[in-house]
Amino acid sequence: MRIAITDSVISKHRQAGGPSRDLWDAKVPGLVLRIQPTGHASWFVRTTAPDGRRTSIKIGEHPALKPAAARKAAILQLGAVQQGRDPVAERRATREARKATTKALTVQQAMDDWRRARERAAERPWAPSYTYRVESALRTHIPARLASQPLREITRETWVKLLTKVAEERPGSAAFVYTALSSFFSYAETVGWLDHHPLPRQGRKLIAPHPPARTRVLEDAEWLAVWHAAEREPPKLRAFTRLLILTACRVSEVADIAVGEVVANGTIWLIPADRVKNGREHVVPLGELAQREIALVWPEDTGNHGPAWMLLGRSPDHGFVGNGKLLRRLFGTSKTTNWTWHDLRRTARTGMTYLGIGESDAEGALNHVTGRSKLVQVYDHSGPPASALTALRTWQAYVADVVEKRRQPGDAEATYRDALPEELRHRTRPAFVPRKRAKPARGARRKAKAREAEVEATT
């Protein structure tokens, strides 16, 4: 019996219970609503295929697809059958083609698509510097032969073995590689490239634990030696080194400093939010020493580049790159070792405490959000307090005094310790244990090739 199917009719039959039943629509021949005992209802078109066999074409679910919309969809499917097409066979072929394409998708192709998706994400997109860091880490530690294989064919055992090797040889980078791969696999699982996440969800502590936090703080004599060693470098490299010491900014922030960011007649450096790790605009005062370094690399004419002209790169379109090579040269010329560029930021923060700067002001000087609740961060967009800028000016003034020999290296720490109670004056600094290199050096290529061969043998 055919009836005009409506929402009320469907509701009535759903409440009736009993076995599965088919409701045939009186308005469109062949349109059927199948109601399961559970109440689940699906629309089908039942007709004769071009080869003469009976076929059932599913077109949707109720209530997502209302009766009026179901009739329109049914008419389209019936028209396709009358034209000699087989919608069921077409859908099956599309699914098989999708499966074949997904199976043939290589690790490298999938990772490239994933990085592009993360860069364009509407929520928390990746910054170019972070994208480069992820790409560099995965390119370094994932063998080329593994990257060229189909993603679906690589087992969990292979991925875990790869990460275990990285943790043994380069523990400084193992945790980051694990994080990057886990994020990639989550995305691959979401978009259907993988059926399940191949890494154990809580496996980081066992496979690639985070290394201990660095505690390296340079003595005044050490950063002063680095300051003088930078004098032997070209102006842009010297400015890069000295601005890191003076401003306590991150490497990427200093490397990409542009003409348009230096404002107020060169006394303020305004780092835009999209170049800062926490997405908050950073205001950095520039003292006399910093202004002097910037003046030496300032272009006479920015031409078509205008405010986008980057001061420290080889060309106006790019910031400074090659800080690893510069760091190794400074190790030799300054006779210092076992420090990184980020350690200069920790050194400045520690120095601010020695200079009597309060915790909130010192943290504000580094553009940290310590002590600010999420609610405050959402509602308070007044920017950094003036005292945070004063803290940076105080640090830069101290650096200038030490560089120009108005104060002795270590004077701030000595004054700070003298003001402490007797029982705290002899407190030692945390012991520093150098990490293994995060990235393989040239001499490690043989190990990388051996690991690649071992991974290949297991796949």
C-alpha positions in Angstrom: 0.0 0.0 0.0 1.3 3.4 -1.0 0.8 6.5 1.2 1.9 10.1 1.1 4.8 10.0 3.5 4.9 12.9 6.0 6.7 13.5 9.3 3.6 12.7 11.3 3.2 9.4 9.4 6.8 8.5 10.1 6.4 9.4 13.8 3.4 7.2 14.0 5.1 4.2 12.5 8.2 4.7 14.6 6.1 4.5 17.8 4.3 1.3 16.6 7.4 -0.9 17.3 7.5 -4.4 15.8 9.7 -5.7 12.9 11.2 -3.6 10.1 8.7 -2.1 7.8 8.8 -0.3 4.4 6.7 2.8 3.6 6.2 3.3 -0.1 5.6 6.8 -1.2 2.5 7.5 -3.2 3.9 10.7 -4.9 7.2 9.3 -6.3 7.2 5.7 -7.5 10.1 3.7 -6.1 10.7 6.0 -3.1 10.7 3.9 0.1 11.4 4.7 3.8 12.6 1.7 5.7 12.0 1.9 9.5 14.0 -0.4 11.7 12.8 -1.8 15.1 15.1 0.7 16.8 13.3 3.6 15.1 16.2 4.3 12.7 14.7 5.4 9.3 16.5 5.4 5.9 15.4 6.5 2.4 15.9 4.3 -0.6 15.0 4.3 -4.3 14.1 0.9 -5.6 14.1 0.5 -9.4 15.4 -1.6 -12.2 19.1 -1.1 -13.2 20.1 -0.8 -16.9 21.1 -4.5 -17.0 17.6 -5.6 -15.9 18.3 -6.4 -12.2 16.5 -4.9 -9.3 18.6 -2.3 -7.3 18.1 -0.3 -4.2 19.8 3.1 -4.0 20.2 4.7 -0.6 19.7 8.5 -0.6 19.8 9.5 3.0 18.5 9.3 6.6 15.4 10.7 8.3 15.1 13.2 9.9 18.2 14.7 8.3 16.5 14.3 4.9 12.8 15.4 5.1 10.1 13.9 2.8 10.1 16.8 0.4 13.9 16.7 0.0 13.9 12.9 -0.3 11.4 13.1 -3.2 13.7 15.5 -5.1 16.7 13.3 -4.5 14.7 10.2 -5.6 13.7 11.9 -8.9 17.3 12.7 -9.6 18.4 9.1 -9.0 15.5 7.7 -11.2 16.5 10.1 -14.0 20.1 8.8 -13.8 18.9 5.2 -14.1 16.7 6.1 -17.1 19.8 7.5 -18.8 21.5 4.2 -18.5 23.7 4.9 -15.5 24.0 2.7 -12.4 24.3 5.0 -9.3 25.2 2.1 -6.9 28.0 0.9 -9.2 29.3 4.5 -9.5 29.4 4.9 -5.7 31.2 1.7 -5.3 33.8 2.6 -7.9 34.3 6.0 -6.2 34.9 4.3 -2.8 37.4 1.9 -4.3 39.2 4.7 -6.1 39.4 6.6 -2.9 40.8 3.6 -1.0 43.3 3.0 -3.7 44.4 6.7 -3.7 44.7 6.6 0.1 46.7 3.4 0.1 49.1 4.9 -2.5 49.6 8.1 -0.5 53.2 8.2 0.6 54.4 9.5 4.0 56.0 12.5 2.4 52.9 13.5 0.4 50.7 13.1 3.5 53.1 15.2 5.6 53.2 18.0 3.0 49.4 18.1 2.9 49.3 18.1 6.7 51.7 21.0 7.1 49.8 23.1 4.5 46.5 22.4 6.4 48.0 23.4 9.7 49.4 26.6 8.2 45.9 27.6 6.9 44.0 26.4 9.9 41.3 28.8 11.2 42.2 28.0 14.8 45.8 28.4 16.0 47.5 28.2 12.6 51.2 27.4 12.6 53.7 30.2 12.3 56.2 30.0 9.4 59.0 29.5 11.9 57.3 26.6 13.6 56.4 25.0 10.3 60.1 25.2 9.3 61.1 23.6 12.6 58.7 20.7 12.1 59.7 20.2 8.5 63.4 20.3 9.4 63.0 17.8 12.3 61.0 15.3 10.3 63.3 15.6 7.2 66.3 15.0 9.5 65.0 12.0 11.4 62.7 10.2 9.0 64.7 8.3 6.4 64.0 9.1 2.7 63.2 5.5 1.9 60.6 5.5 4.7 59.1 8.8 3.6 58.6 7.5 0.0 56.5 4.4 1.2 52.7 4.3 1.3 51.5 5.7 4.7 49.1 2.8 5.3 51.7 0.1 4.9 54.0 1.3 7.7 53.4 -0.5 11.0 53.4 0.8 14.5 56.5 -1.3 15.2 58.4 0.6 12.5 57.4 4.0 13.9 58.2 3.1 17.5 61.5 1.6 16.4 62.4 4.8 14.6 61.5 7.0 17.6 63.4 4.8 19.9 66.5 5.2 17.8 66.1 9.0 17.7 65.8 9.0 21.5 69.0 7.0 21.9 71.0 9.1 19.5 69.4 12.6 19.8 67.4 12.8 23.0 67.3 16.6 22.6 65.0 16.2 19.6 63.2 12.9 20.3 60.3 14.5 22.3 59.7 17.1 19.6 59.7 14.5 16.8 57.3 12.4 18.8 55.0 15.4 19.3 55.1 16.2 15.6 54.5 12.7 14.5 51.6 12.3 16.9 50.0 15.4 15.6 50.4 14.2 12.1 48.9 10.8 12.8 45.9 12.4 14.6 45.3 14.5 11.4 45.7 11.5 9.2 43.2 9.5 11.3 40.7 12.4 11.1 40.8 12.8 7.3 40.7 9.1 6.7 44.3 8.4 5.6 44.7 6.0 8.5 42.2 3.8 10.3 43.8 4.3 13.7 46.6 6.3 15.3 49.8 4.1 15.0 51.5 5.5 18.1 50.5 4.6 21.6 48.6 7.6 23.0 50.5 7.6 26.3 53.8 6.3 25.0 55.9 9.4 25.1 57.3 8.8 28.6 58.5 5.4 27.6 59.6 6.1 24.0 60.7 9.7 23.8 60.6 11.5 27.2 61.2 15.2 27.4 64.8 16.0 28.3 65.4 18.0 31.5 64.9 21.7 31.1 68.1 23.7 30.4 69.6 25.6 33.3 72.5 27.3 31.5 73.1 30.9 32.6 76.1 32.8 31.2 78.3 34.6 33.6 78.8 38.3 32.9 82.3 37.6 31.7 81.0 35.0 29.3 78.3 37.1 27.6 80.8 40.0 27.5 83.3 37.7 25.7 80.5 36.8 23.2 79.8 40.6 22.8 83.4 41.3 21.9 83.7 38.2 19.7 80.8 39.5 17.6 83.0 42.5 16.7 84.8 40.2 14.2 81.6 39.3 12.4 79.9 41.3 9.5 77.6 44.1 10.7 74.4 42.0 10.3 75.7 39.0 12.2 77.1 41.3 14.9 73.8 43.1 15.3 72.0 39.8 15.5 74.2 38.6 18.3 74.2 41.8 20.3 70.4 42.4 19.9 69.8 38.9 21.4 71.9 39.9 24.5 70.3 43.3 24.8 66.6 42.6 24.2 66.2 39.0 25.6 64.1 38.2 22.5 63.8 34.9 20.8 66.0 34.0 17.8 63.2 34.1 15.2 62.0 37.5 16.5 65.5 39.1 16.1 66.3 37.3 12.9 63.2 38.7 11.1 63.3 42.3 12.5 62.0 44.6 9.8 62.2 48.3 9.1 58.5 48.9 9.8 58.8 47.4 13.3 61.3 50.0 14.5 59.3 53.0 15.5 59.4 56.2 17.7 62.6 57.4 16.0 64.3 54.1 16.5 63.7 53.9 20.3 61.0 51.2 20.2 60.9 47.9 18.5 57.3 46.7 18.0 57.1 43.0 17.3 53.7 42.1 15.7 51.6 39.4 17.3 52.0 37.0 14.4 55.7 36.8 15.0 55.5 36.1 18.7 55.2 32.7 20.2 52.2 33.5 22.4 50.5 35.7 19.8 50.8 38.9 21.9 52.4 42.0 20.5 55.7 42.6 22.2 57.0 46.1 22.9 60.8 46.3 23.2 62.7 49.5 24.2 65.9 50.1 22.3 68.7 51.7 24.3 71.7 53.4 22.9 73.7 50.2 22.2 70.8 48.6 20.4 70.1 51.8 18.3 73.8 51.8 17.3 73.7 48.3 16.0 70.5 48.8 14.1 71.8 52.0 12.6 74.7 50.1 11.0 72.4 47.8 9.1 69.7 50.3 8.3 69.1 50.6 4.5 69.6 53.9 2.8 66.5 53.3 0.6 64.0 50.5 1.1 62.6 50.9 -2.5 59.6 48.8 -3.2 59.9 46.8 0.0 59.1 49.7 2.3 58.4 48.7 5.9 58.7 45.0 5.1 62.5 45.3 4.5 64.2 42.8 6.8 67.3 44.2 8.3 69.5 41.2 9.0 69.0 38.9 6.0 71.0 38.5 2.8 68.1 40.0 0.9 65.3 42.4 2.0 62.8 39.5 1.6 64.4 37.2 4.1 65.6 37.4 7.7 68.8 36.1 9.0 69.5 32.3 8.6 72.6 30.3 9.6 72.6 31.0 13.3 74.1 27.6 14.0 77.2 28.4 12.0 77.5 31.7 13.7 77.2 30.1 17.1 80.0 27.7 16.4 82.3 30.5 15.3 81.5 32.5 18.5 82.4 29.4 20.6 85.9 29.6 19.2 86.4 33.3 19.2 84.9 34.0 22.6 86.4 30.9 24.3 83.0 29.9 25.6 81.0 26.8 25.1 77.9 24.8 26.0 75.4 27.6 25.5 72.6 28.3 23.0 71.0 31.4 21.7 68.0 30.9 24.0 70.3 30.7 26.9 71.0 34.4 26.4 67.3 35.0 27.1 67.6 33.0 30.4 70.7 35.0 31.2 68.9 38.3 30.8 66.0 37.1 32.9 68.3 36.0 35.7 70.2 39.3 35.4 67.0 41.2 35.9 66.5 39.5 39.3 70.1 40.4 40.2 69.3 44.0 39.3 66.4 44.1 41.8 63.5 43.8 39.2 60.4 42.2 40.5 59.1 38.9 39.1 56.0 40.3 37.3 58.0 43.1 35.6 60.8 40.7 34.6 58.3 38.3 33.2 56.5 41.1 31.4 59.8 42.2 29.9 60.1 38.8 28.2 56.5 38.9 27.1 55.6 35.9 29.3 52.0 35.5 30.5 53.0 34.2 33.9 50.5 35.1 36.7 47.8 36.1 34.2 44.7 34.0 34.4 42.9 33.0 31.1 40.1 35.3 32.0 42.4 38.3 32.4 44.1 37.4 29.1 40.7 37.4 27.4 39.5 40.7 28.8 42.7 42.7 29.4 44.3 43.9 26.1 46.0 47.0 27.5 49.4 45.7 26.5 52.5 45.4 28.7 52.8 47.7 31.7 55.3 50.5 31.6 57.3 48.8 34.4 58.0 45.9 32.0 59.7 48.3 29.6 61.6 49.9 32.5 62.9 46.4 33.4 64.3 45.9 29.9 65.8 49.4 29.9 67.5 48.6 33.3 69.0 45.4 31.8 70.2 47.2 28.7 71.7 49.9 30.9 73.6 47.3 32.9 74.9 45.7 29.7 76.1 49.1 28.5 77.8 49.8 31.8 79.7 46.4 31.7 80.6 46.8 28.0 81.8 50.3 28.5 83.6 49.4 31.8 81.6 51.6 34.1 80.8 48.4 36.1 82.7 45.2 36.6 81.4 41.9 35.2 79.4 40.1 38.0 78.7 43.4 39.9 74.9 42.9 39.8 75.1 39.4 41.1 77.5 40.3 43.8 75.3 43.2 45.0 72.3 40.9 44.9 73.9 38.3 47.0 75.3 40.8 49.5 71.7 41.9 50.2 70.5 38.4 50.9 70.3 36.9 54.4 73.6 35.2 55.4 72.2 31.7 55.0 71.2 32.4 51.3 74.4 34.0 50.1 76.2 30.8 49.4 73.5 29.2 47.4 75.0 27.6 44.3 73.5 27.6 40.8 71.9 24.5 39.4 74.4 22.1 37.9 74.5 22.2 34.1 74.7 19.0 32.1 75.2 19.5 28.4 72.7 17.7 26.2 73.5 15.7 23.2 73.0 17.5 19.9 69.4 17.8 18.7 70.3 17.4 15.1 72.9 15.0 13.6 76.2 16.6 12.7 78.1 15.8 9.5 79.9 13.0 11.2 76.6 11.3 12.1 75.5 10.6 8.5 76.8 7.1 8.7 74.6 6.4 11.7 71.6 7.9 9.9 72.2 5.7 6.9 72.5 2.6 9.1 69.3 3.5 10.9 67.6 4.0 7.5 68.7 0.6 6.4 67.5 -1.0 9.6 64.1 0.6 9.3 63.8 -0.4 5.7 64.6 -4.0 6.7 61.6 -4.0 9.1 59.1 -2.7 6.6 
